[in-house]
Amino acid sequence: MVDPNSFSVENSESSLTPASEFSSTHRPNLPFENVQVRSLLSSGLMGLLVSSVLCVLIAILWSLLSLFGNPDSGINLFLNTEYTIPLIIIHVWVYGVIAFWCFTQIRTSNLSIVRIFGSFPQKVRELKLLIFAIPVFLFSLGIGQLTLLVVLQFFQKNFDPIWLANPLILVVRSSSSLIYQVLLIAIVVILEPALEEVCFRGLILQRLATKWNWKVAILISSLMFGILHANIIGFFVFGIVLSVIYLQTRVLWIPWLLHLSYNAIALWAGQLSSSSLFPMAGQNLEQLISSWRNGIICISFVTPWLLLYILKNWPSKDRKIPYEL
């Protein structure tokens, strides 16, 4: 296993003063001064509300159609199909809102997407950071497993096994068409990670650091990143790791490639970021409850490594935002 100490960098190279310490004559020159994070929150909530309403309406329509045909063509088909309509609708709305917000903020703030990504890393030392896709995935898997077990303890009596056998996730099956597989990989493995990194690390992280400080920026942006996914705790930690790596390397390429690698591993394992709450889909309820040790093992195995790396490379208060370098 790679020693996390080998990834440490000196934090004294840069010298960003928190925005609160800037004089009023300097504040207008801050590149992220006009980025409006609250507009993303309001737009995201509205988009989620609209997509949820559409999902409910389609579910009702599916149920009504089942009254005039095979009952299996009703709500069960609505949940079981690999082209799961609710998830597709939610993906389109949520990521459409994020893409539109990123585009408008970059344009109105006169930012450069090229400068946000930075130069592609040439050093093997930086590319070695991609190994963190494995421990982060195991941590998310373990947390997702334990979270699901806790939820099941409260709702076990009213739990429908169909949600275990057919969770609302997009997966690649052997019966999936080639077009479906290509589109799924292109969207989930390549496009969504790029969009999320531009949004949460490229814009929100640097905006909050400009307004407050790195501690607040990392924690809030990572929490927002976690809320976007079903496994909030797992992706909150993932967001912290991605933020620290972004500040360490000063380019968005490494967080994007790491995020890409994570989604590729998750897709290969039969689960996506939004399905981390269902790490053992296909098992029955008794098997899930009795397999809590798997979650403990995953968490205990990788937590020291992740914690050591985060503490070793936590940014100093005077670190400059990557965009300014």
MOBEL-V395423 format. One record per pair of residues at least 4 apart in sequence whose ideal C-beta (glycine too) atoms are under 8 Angstrom apart, sorted by sequence separation. I is the first residue (numbers start at 1). J is the second residue. D is the distance in whole Angstrom. If there is no record, write none. Layout:
i:I j:J d:D
i:I j:J d:D
//
This chain:
i:2 j:6 d:7
i:4 j:8 d:8
i:9 j:13 d:8
i:17 j:21 d:5
i:18 j:22 d:8
i:22 j:26 d:5
i:23 j:27 d:7
i:26 j:30 d:7
i:29 j:33 d:8
i:36 j:40 d:7
i:37 j:41 d:7
i:38 j:42 d:6
i:39 j:43 d:6
i:40 j:44 d:6
i:41 j:45 d:6
i:42 j:46 d:6
i:43 j:47 d:6
i:44 j:48 d:6
i:45 j:49 d:6
i:46 j:50 d:6
i:47 j:51 d:6
i:48 j:52 d:6
i:49 j:53 d:7
i:50 j:54 d:6
i:51 j:55 d:6
i:52 j:56 d:7
i:53 j:57 d:6
i:54 j:58 d:6
i:55 j:59 d:6
i:56 j:60 d:6
i:57 j:61 d:6
i:58 j:62 d:6
i:59 j:63 d:6
i:60 j:64 d:6
i:61 j:65 d:6
i:62 j:66 d:7
i:63 j:67 d:7
i:64 j:68 d:8
i:65 j:69 d:7
i:66 j:70 d:7
i:69 j:73 d:5
i:72 j:76 d:6
i:73 j:77 d:5
i:74 j:78 d:7
i:75 j:79 d:6
i:76 j:80 d:6
i:77 j:81 d:6
i:81 j:85 d:7
i:84 j:88 d:6
i:85 j:89 d:6
i:86 j:90 d:6
i:87 j:91 d:6
i:88 j:92 d:6
i:89 j:93 d:6
i:90 j:94 d:6
i:91 j:95 d:6
i:92 j:96 d:6
i:93 j:97 d:6
i:94 j:98 d:7
i:95 j:99 d:6
i:96 j:100 d:6
i:97 j:101 d:6
i:98 j:102 d:6
i:99 j:103 d:6
i:100 j:104 d:6
i:101 j:105 d:6
i:102 j:106 d:6
i:103 j:107 d:6
i:104 j:108 d:6
i:105 j:109 d:6
i:111 j:115 d:7
i:112 j:116 d:7
i:113 j:117 d:7
i:123 j:127 d:7
i:124 j:128 d:6
i:131 j:135 d:8
i:132 j:136 d:6
i:133 j:137 d:6
i:134 j:138 d:6
i:135 j:139 d:6
i:136 j:140 d:6
i:137 j:141 d:6
i:138 j:142 d:6
i:139 j:143 d:6
i:140 j:144 d:6
i:141 j:145 d:6
i:142 j:146 d:7
i:143 j:147 d:6
i:144 j:148 d:6
i:145 j:149 d:7
i:146 j:150 d:6
i:147 j:151 d:6
i:148 j:152 d:6
i:149 j:153 d:7
i:150 j:154 d:7
i:151 j:155 d:6
i:152 j:156 d:5
i:155 j:159 d:5
i:159 j:163 d:7
i:161 j:165 d:6
i:162 j:166 d:6
i:163 j:167 d:6
i:172 j:176 d:5
i:176 j:180 d:5
i:177 j:181 d:7
i:178 j:182 d:6
i:179 j:183 d:6
i:180 j:184 d:6
i:181 j:185 d:6
i:182 j:186 d:6
i:183 j:187 d:6
i:184 j:188 d:6
i:185 j:189 d:5
i:186 j:190 d:5
i:187 j:191 d:5
i:188 j:192 d:6
i:189 j:193 d:7
i:190 j:194 d:7
i:191 j:195 d:6
i:192 j:196 d:6
i:193 j:197 d:6
i:194 j:198 d:7
i:195 j:199 d:6
i:196 j:200 d:6
i:197 j:201 d:5
i:198 j:202 d:4
i:199 j:203 d:6
i:200 j:204 d:5
i:201 j:205 d:5
i:202 j:206 d:7
i:203 j:207 d:6
i:204 j:208 d:6
i:205 j:209 d:6
i:206 j:210 d:6
i:207 j:211 d:6
i:208 j:212 d:6
i:209 j:213 d:7
i:212 j:216 d:4
i:213 j:217 d:7
i:214 j:218 d:6
i:215 j:219 d:6
i:216 j:220 d:6
i:217 j:221 d:6
i:218 j:222 d:6
i:219 j:223 d:6
i:220 j:224 d:6
i:221 j:225 d:6
i:222 j:226 d:6
i:223 j:227 d:6
i:224 j:228 d:7
i:225 j:229 d:7
i:231 j:235 d:6
i:232 j:236 d:6
i:233 j:237 d:7
i:234 j:238 d:6
i:235 j:239 d:6
i:236 j:240 d:7
i:237 j:241 d:7
i:238 j:242 d:6
i:239 j:243 d:6
i:240 j:244 d:6
i:241 j:245 d:6
i:242 j:246 d:6
i:243 j:247 d:7
i:244 j:248 d:6
i:245 j:249 d:6
i:246 j:250 d:8
i:249 j:253 d:8
i:252 j:256 d:6
i:253 j:257 d:6
i:254 j:258 d:6
i:255 j:259 d:6
i:256 j:260 d:6
i:257 j:261 d:6
i:258 j:262 d:6
i:259 j:263 d:7
i:260 j:264 d:6
i:261 j:265 d:6
i:262 j:266 d:6
i:263 j:267 d:6
i:264 j:268 d:6
i:265 j:269 d:6
i:267 j:271 d:8
i:271 j:275 d:4
i:272 j:276 d:8
i:283 j:287 d:4
i:284 j:288 d:7
i:285 j:289 d:6
i:286 j:290 d:6
i:287 j:291 d:6
i:291 j:295 d:8
i:292 j:296 d:7
i:293 j:297 d:6
i:294 j:298 d:6
i:295 j:299 d:6
i:296 j:300 d:6
i:297 j:301 d:6
i:298 j:302 d:7
i:299 j:303 d:6
i:302 j:306 d:6
i:303 j:307 d:6
i:304 j:308 d:6
i:305 j:309 d:7
i:306 j:310 d:6
i:307 j:311 d:6
i:308 j:312 d:6
i:309 j:313 d:6
i:310 j:314 d:6
i:315 j:319 d:4
i:320 j:324 d:5
i:321 j:325 d:8
i:2 j:7 d:8
i:17 j:22 d:6
i:22 j:27 d:5
i:28 j:33 d:7
i:66 j:71 d:5
i:71 j:76 d:8
i:72 j:77 d:6
i:79 j:84 d:7
i:83 j:88 d:7
i:106 j:111 d:5
i:111 j:116 d:7
i:121 j:126 d:4
i:176 j:181 d:5
i:185 j:190 d:7
i:186 j:191 d:6
i:187 j:192 d:6
i:197 j:202 d:6
i:198 j:203 d:7
i:199 j:204 d:6
i:200 j:205 d:6
i:201 j:206 d:8
i:209 j:214 d:5
i:212 j:217 d:6
i:226 j:231 d:8
i:227 j:232 d:6
i:229 j:234 d:8
i:246 j:251 d:8
i:249 j:254 d:5
i:266 j:271 d:5
i:267 j:272 d:6
i:271 j:276 d:6
i:283 j:288 d:5
i:320 j:325 d:6
i:27 j:33 d:6
i:66 j:72 d:8
i:105 j:111 d:7
i:106 j:112 d:8
i:121 j:127 d:6
i:226 j:232 d:4
i:229 j:235 d:4
i:246 j:252 d:6
i:249 j:255 d:8
i:266 j:272 d:5
i:275 j:281 d:7
i:66 j:73 d:5
i:67 j:74 d:8
i:78 j:85 d:7
i:106 j:113 d:6
i:152 j:159 d:6
i:209 j:216 d:8
i:226 j:233 d:7
i:228 j:235 d:7
i:266 j:273 d:6
i:271 j:278 d:7
i:280 j:287 d:7
i:19 j:27 d:7
i:22 j:30 d:7
i:65 j:73 d:7
i:66 j:74 d:3
i:78 j:86 d:8
i:172 j:180 d:8
i:176 j:184 d:8
i:208 j:216 d:6
i:209 j:217 d:4
i:226 j:234 d:7
i:246 j:254 d:7
i:271 j:279 d:6
i:280 j:288 d:5
i:283 j:291 d:7
i:65 j:74 d:7
i:66 j:75 d:7
i:172 j:181 d:5
i:208 j:217 d:4
i:223 j:232 d:8
i:226 j:235 d:4
i:245 j:254 d:6
i:246 j:255 d:5
i:263 j:272 d:7
i:266 j:275 d:8
i:106 j:116 d:8
i:207 j:217 d:8
i:225 j:235 d:6
i:226 j:236 d:4
i:245 j:255 d:6
i:263 j:273 d:6
i:266 j:276 d:7
i:271 j:281 d:7
i:19 j:30 d:7
i:62 j:73 d:8
i:63 j:74 d:5
i:66 j:77 d:8
i:206 j:217 d:7
i:225 j:236 d:7
i:262 j:273 d:8
i:270 j:281 d:7
i:280 j:291 d:6
i:62 j:74 d:6
i:63 j:75 d:5
i:172 j:184 d:6
i:205 j:217 d:5
i:208 j:220 d:6
i:226 j:238 d:8
i:243 j:255 d:8
i:62 j:75 d:6
i:172 j:185 d:8
i:204 j:217 d:8
i:205 j:218 d:7
i:208 j:221 d:6
i:222 j:235 d:8
i:223 j:236 d:6
i:225 j:238 d:7
i:226 j:239 d:6
i:242 j:255 d:4
i:245 j:258 d:7
i:170 j:184 d:6
i:222 j:236 d:5
i:225 j:239 d:4
i:62 j:77 d:7
i:63 j:78 d:8
i:222 j:237 d:8
i:224 j:239 d:8
i:59 j:75 d:6
i:62 j:78 d:4
i:204 j:220 d:8
i:205 j:221 d:4
i:222 j:238 d:8
i:223 j:239 d:7
i:242 j:258 d:7
i:204 j:221 d:5
i:222 j:239 d:3
i:225 j:242 d:8
i:241 j:258 d:8
i:242 j:259 d:7
i:170 j:188 d:7
i:221 j:239 d:6
i:222 j:240 d:5
i:59 j:78 d:6
i:58 j:78 d:7
i:201 j:221 d:7
i:204 j:224 d:7
i:222 j:242 d:8
i:200 j:221 d:5
i:218 j:239 d:8
i:219 j:240 d:8
i:222 j:243 d:6
i:200 j:222 d:8
i:218 j:240 d:6
i:221 j:243 d:6
i:200 j:224 d:6
i:238 j:262 d:7
i:200 j:225 d:5
i:218 j:243 d:5
i:217 j:243 d:8
i:218 j:244 d:7
i:58 j:85 d:6
i:59 j:86 d:7
i:58 j:86 d:7
i:196 j:225 d:7
i:55 j:85 d:7
i:55 j:86 d:4
i:58 j:89 d:8
i:196 j:228 d:7
i:214 j:247 d:7
i:55 j:89 d:6
i:54 j:89 d:5
i:55 j:90 d:7
i:51 j:89 d:5
i:52 j:90 d:8
i:205 j:243 d:6
i:235 j:273 d:7
i:51 j:90 d:5
i:200 j:239 d:7
i:51 j:92 d:8
i:201 j:242 d:6
i:205 j:246 d:7
i:235 j:276 d:8
i:48 j:90 d:7
i:51 j:93 d:4
i:200 j:242 d:8
i:201 j:243 d:6
i:231 j:273 d:7
i:234 j:276 d:6
i:50 j:93 d:6
i:51 j:94 d:7
i:230 j:273 d:8
i:229 j:273 d:5
i:230 j:274 d:5
i:48 j:93 d:7
i:197 j:242 d:7
i:201 j:246 d:5
i:229 j:274 d:6
i:230 j:275 d:7
i:231 j:276 d:4
i:47 j:93 d:4
i:48 j:94 d:6
i:230 j:276 d:6
i:231 j:277 d:6
i:47 j:94 d:6
i:229 j:276 d:7
i:230 j:277 d:5
i:47 j:96 d:7
i:44 j:94 d:7
i:47 j:97 d:4
i:202 j:252 d:5
i:46 j:97 d:8
i:201 j:252 d:6
i:44 j:97 d:6
i:43 j:97 d:5
i:44 j:98 d:7
i:198 j:252 d:7
i:201 j:255 d:6
i:197 j:252 d:6
i:40 j:97 d:8
i:43 j:100 d:8
i:40 j:98 d:7
i:43 j:101 d:6
i:197 j:255 d:5
i:197 j:256 d:5
i:40 j:101 d:5
i:39 j:101 d:7
i:194 j:256 d:5
i:197 j:259 d:6
i:193 j:256 d:6
i:196 j:259 d:7
i:241 j:306 d:6
i:244 j:309 d:7
i:248 j:313 d:5
i:193 j:259 d:4
i:194 j:260 d:8
i:244 j:310 d:6
i:247 j:313 d:8
i:193 j:260 d:5
i:241 j:309 d:7
i:245 j:313 d:8
i:247 j:315 d:5
i:36 j:105 d:7
i:193 j:262 d:8
i:237 j:306 d:7
i:241 j:310 d:7
i:244 j:313 d:5
i:35 j:105 d:5
i:190 j:260 d:6
i:193 j:263 d:6
i:240 j:310 d:6
i:244 j:314 d:7
i:252 j:322 d:8
i:34 j:105 d:8
i:189 j:260 d:6
i:192 j:263 d:7
i:244 j:315 d:7
i:251 j:322 d:7
i:247 j:319 d:6
i:250 j:322 d:4
i:34 j:108 d:6
i:35 j:109 d:6
i:189 j:263 d:5
i:34 j:109 d:5
i:188 j:263 d:6
i:189 j:264 d:5
i:247 j:322 d:7
i:250 j:325 d:5
i:33 j:109 d:8
i:246 j:322 d:7
i:32 j:109 d:7
i:31 j:109 d:7
i:189 j:267 d:6
i:31 j:110 d:8
i:32 j:111 d:8
i:188 j:267 d:6
i:31 j:111 d:6
i:87 j:168 d:5
i:80 j:162 d:8
i:86 j:168 d:6
i:87 j:169 d:7
i:88 j:170 d:8
i:116 j:198 d:6
i:185 j:267 d:7
i:79 j:162 d:6
i:87 j:170 d:6
i:184 j:267 d:7
i:79 j:163 d:8
i:84 j:168 d:6
i:147 j:231 d:7
i:188 j:272 d:6
i:84 j:169 d:7
i:113 j:198 d:7
i:117 j:202 d:8
i:76 j:162 d:7
i:80 j:166 d:5
i:84 j:170 d:7
i:116 j:202 d:4
i:144 j:230 d:8
i:147 j:233 d:7
i:79 j:166 d:5
i:116 j:203 d:8
i:144 j:231 d:5
i:82 j:170 d:7
i:143 j:231 d:6
i:79 j:168 d:7
i:82 j:171 d:7
i:143 j:233 d:5
i:144 j:234 d:6
i:82 j:173 d:6
i:140 j:231 d:6
i:143 j:234 d:4
i:111 j:203 d:8
i:82 j:175 d:8
i:102 j:195 d:7
i:141 j:234 d:8
i:82 j:176 d:6
i:140 j:234 d:3
i:143 j:237 d:8
i:139 j:234 d:6
i:140 j:235 d:7
i:172 j:267 d:7
i:91 j:187 d:8
i:99 j:195 d:6
i:102 j:198 d:5
i:171 j:267 d:8
i:83 j:180 d:7
i:95 j:192 d:6
i:98 j:195 d:6
i:102 j:199 d:5
i:106 j:203 d:8
i:140 j:237 d:8
i:218 j:315 d:8
i:82 j:180 d:7
i:98 j:196 d:7
i:101 j:199 d:7
i:105 j:203 d:6
i:139 j:237 d:6
i:140 j:238 d:6
i:139 j:238 d:8
i:171 j:270 d:6
i:95 j:195 d:6
i:102 j:202 d:8
i:171 j:271 d:8
i:214 j:314 d:8
i:98 j:199 d:5
i:102 j:203 d:6
i:136 j:237 d:7
i:171 j:272 d:8
i:214 j:315 d:5
i:136 j:238 d:5
i:169 j:271 d:6
i:170 j:272 d:6
i:214 j:316 d:8
i:169 j:272 d:6
i:214 j:317 d:7
i:171 j:275 d:8
i:213 j:317 d:6
i:136 j:241 d:6
i:169 j:274 d:6
i:214 j:319 d:6
i:169 j:275 d:4
i:168 j:275 d:8
i:167 j:275 d:6
i:132 j:241 d:6
i:169 j:278 d:7
i:167 j:278 d:4
i:210 j:321 d:7
i:169 j:281 d:8
i:209 j:321 d:6
i:132 j:245 d:7
i:164 j:278 d:7
i:167 j:281 d:5
i:163 j:278 d:8
i:166 j:281 d:8
i:206 j:321 d:5
i:129 j:245 d:6
i:164 j:280 d:8
i:165 j:281 d:7
i:206 j:322 d:7
i:164 j:281 d:6
i:165 j:282 d:6
i:206 j:323 d:6
i:7 j:125 d:8
i:164 j:282 d:7
i:6 j:125 d:8
i:129 j:248 d:8
i:164 j:283 d:7
i:129 j:249 d:7
i:164 j:284 d:7
i:7 j:128 d:7
i:164 j:285 d:7
i:6 j:128 d:8
i:7 j:129 d:6
i:136 j:258 d:8
i:126 j:249 d:5
i:161 j:284 d:7
i:130 j:254 d:7
i:161 j:285 d:6
i:164 j:288 d:7
i:126 j:251 d:8
i:129 j:254 d:6
i:133 j:258 d:6
i:137 j:262 d:6
i:2 j:128 d:7
i:132 j:258 d:6
i:136 j:262 d:6
i:151 j:277 d:8
i:159 j:285 d:6
i:127 j:254 d:7
i:130 j:257 d:6
i:121 j:249 d:6
i:126 j:254 d:6
i:130 j:258 d:5
i:133 j:261 d:4
i:137 j:265 d:5
i:2 j:131 d:5
i:129 j:258 d:7
i:133 j:262 d:5
i:137 j:266 d:7
i:148 j:277 d:5
i:156 j:285 d:7
i:121 j:251 d:6
i:127 j:257 d:8
i:147 j:277 d:6
i:148 j:278 d:7
i:120 j:251 d:7
i:130 j:261 d:6
i:134 j:265 d:7
i:148 j:279 d:7
i:118 j:250 d:6
i:119 j:251 d:6
i:121 j:253 d:6
i:133 j:265 d:6
i:137 j:269 d:8
i:144 j:276 d:4
i:148 j:280 d:8
i:118 j:251 d:3
i:120 j:253 d:5
i:121 j:254 d:6
i:143 j:276 d:8
i:144 j:277 d:5
i:152 j:285 d:7
i:94 j:228 d:7
i:117 j:251 d:7
i:118 j:252 d:6
i:144 j:278 d:8
i:145 j:279 d:5
i:117 j:252 d:5
i:118 j:253 d:7
i:141 j:276 d:7
i:144 j:279 d:5
i:145 j:280 d:7
i:116 j:252 d:6
i:117 j:253 d:6
i:140 j:276 d:5
i:152 j:288 d:7
i:153 j:289 d:8
i:152 j:289 d:6
i:141 j:279 d:5
i:117 j:256 d:8
i:149 j:288 d:7
i:148 j:288 d:7
i:149 j:289 d:6
i:149 j:292 d:5
i:145 j:291 d:7
i:146 j:292 d:7
i:149 j:295 d:7
i:145 j:292 d:7
i:145 j:294 d:6
i:146 j:295 d:4
i:145 j:295 d:3
i:146 j:296 d:7
i:144 j:295 d:8
i:142 j:294 d:7
i:143 j:295 d:7
i:142 j:295 d:4
i:145 j:298 d:7
i:146 j:299 d:8
i:141 j:295 d:7
i:142 j:296 d:7
i:142 j:297 d:7
i:142 j:298 d:3
i:143 j:299 d:7
i:141 j:298 d:5
i:142 j:299 d:4
i:40 j:199 d:8
i:139 j:298 d:7
i:138 j:298 d:5
i:139 j:299 d:6
i:142 j:302 d:8
i:138 j:299 d:8
i:138 j:301 d:7
i:139 j:302 d:5
i:40 j:204 d:8
i:138 j:302 d:5
i:139 j:303 d:7
i:135 j:301 d:8
i:136 j:302 d:8
i:37 j:204 d:6
i:135 j:302 d:4
i:139 j:306 d:6
i:35 j:203 d:6
i:134 j:302 d:8
i:35 j:204 d:8
i:37 j:207 d:6
i:135 j:305 d:5
i:136 j:306 d:7
i:32 j:203 d:7
i:35 j:206 d:8
i:37 j:208 d:7
i:135 j:306 d:6
i:35 j:207 d:4
i:32 j:206 d:5
i:132 j:306 d:8
i:31 j:206 d:8
i:32 j:207 d:4
i:33 j:210 d:7
i:132 j:309 d:7
i:32 j:210 d:5
i:31 j:210 d:8
i:30 j:210 d:5
i:41 j:224 d:8
i:87 j:274 d:8
i:19 j:209 d:8
i:18 j:209 d:8
i:19 j:210 d:5
i:19 j:211 d:5
i:20 j:212 d:7
i:16 j:209 d:7
i:19 j:212 d:7
i:18 j:212 d:7
i:18 j:213 d:5
i:118 j:322 d:7
i:116 j:323 d:6
i:115 j:323 d:6
i:111 j:323 d:7
i:9 j:248 d:5
i:7 j:248 d:7
i:32 j:321 d:7
i:31 j:321 d:8
i:32 j:323 d:7
i:31 j:323 d:6
i:31 j:324 d:7
i:18 j:317 d:7
i:4 j:305 d:6
i:17 j:318 d:6
i:4 j:306 d:8
i:7 j:309 d:6
i:11 j:313 d:8
i:14 j:316 d:8
i:16 j:318 d:6
i:5 j:308 d:7
i:11 j:314 d:8
i:15 j:318 d:5
i:16 j:319 d:5
i:1 j:305 d:7
i:4 j:308 d:5
i:8 j:312 d:5
i:9 j:313 d:6
i:11 j:315 d:6
i:12 j:316 d:7
i:14 j:318 d:7
i:15 j:319 d:8
i:16 j:320 d:4
i:4 j:309 d:4
i:7 j:312 d:8
i:8 j:313 d:6
i:11 j:316 d:4
i:14 j:319 d:5
i:15 j:320 d:6
i:16 j:321 d:6
i:7 j:313 d:7
i:14 j:320 d:4
i:5 j:312 d:6
i:4 j:312 d:7
i:11 j:319 d:6
i:16 j:324 d:7
i:14 j:325 d:7
//
